[in-house]
């Protein structure tokens, strides 16, 4: 992803000592998908600027996640027909005259916070400090301070969903002690890792010992139906200020940014994925926290910000450009995370290996072969081998893989000074309509898909082009023990 000069795209956990958000989700219980919305989008839009009766209803608010909020309702359902104002309905230029009166948008936000903030989780990590045998560092072992972030309950068993970089301190420490706390809880409790998905920057954790009455799952929404301009509510712990709320809109529904940790490269530069862009204030400590819509359903998981100030200070600050992982991506991963046994849930593969490799020093006197793009070849070489200007040259296809089942073919290996090339194989030039030049481009096309989904590839071979549909199956998905 191209970055503007002096602009920093960061995850909250790598900003100073403050992490970005936490969340966990474990267990095999059903998702709270059937929970009734706090208020319909249509209702919210119809009376967005009308004053409401701020007197709370007499009936108590519901406690179960599968029960609709029938009495404590967001603004749209509490509009008082007789409320008097000094301005006509819908006029936002004049102040409300009735004491305590609120606009429907305000009431909607208040209702969402009251009902669903109890499902927000404050997450902190601690790392074992190395003992100082000479006593010069003021620390004789024990625990050192770590990061903080946010998360949220996703089911009645207490599973919490959060960011991978929150519970691993920026991906650097898989052994950090994780502690969680809800708003009404005085002391935090330790949590264990159920599943990690580094490439998605997601993690599922579970409290080891928590009062079951404190578990308040927040219903999961559908990020595929989002539209630019919809209201968003972000919850989390910006800069450690726990249980904070900010509000904004959906700025973009399919912004492509690098997310997660690319295990193949060993770097923190993630795989390009679709993200929700919002102008709701997101800061270090918000990572892993929920992004909700006006119905109170979670539409995304706050994960990154663009911070011009961060390029100078090293500490990211909100500039009105924040990103959230679409909740549908997390919903697809939940079953695999629950069954991971504390291991790593990997992004899907289709079973192809790149066919153009260049030799590079491994730093220990040896060499390794790394994939390179076709643009590393001269125009003369591409003409000679009948290769397109760009695309992913396939070297090998794994037998029985989705790629093999779709008829993709690898080439015949030929070594040259400084590397090797596979000739005669297919070249993938686009995936689902997006150009492909390397493995990360290809992976971006199916990282959010599940078994049974199809990727549409445009393939060239010997100057001829054809379309190939590759369907993911169970062999595409793998889980590894925790490293």
Secondary structure, DSSP 8 states (H G I E B T S, - for coil): ----TT-EEEEGGGBTTB-----B--SS---GGG---SS-HHHHHHTTT-EE-----SS----STTS---SS--GGG---TT---SS-TT--SS---STT-EEHHHHHHHHHHHHHGGGEEEEEEEEE----TTS-SS--SSEEEEEEEEEEE-STT-EEEE-HHHHTTTTT-TT-EEEEE-TT-SS-EEEEEEEEEGGGTEEEEEESS--GGG-----B--GGG--TT-EEEEEE-GGG--SEEEEEEEEEEEEEEEES-BTTTTBS--EEEEEEEE-S---TT-TT-EEE-TTS-EEEEEEEEEETTHHHHSS----S-EEEEEHHHHHHHHHHHHTSTT-EE-----SEEESEEEEEE-SSS-EEEEE--GGGS-HHHHHHTT--SS-EEEEEE-TTSHHHHTT----EEEEETTEEEEES--EEEEETTEE--SHHHHHHHHTT--TT-EEEEEEEETTEEEEEEEE--GGG--EE---
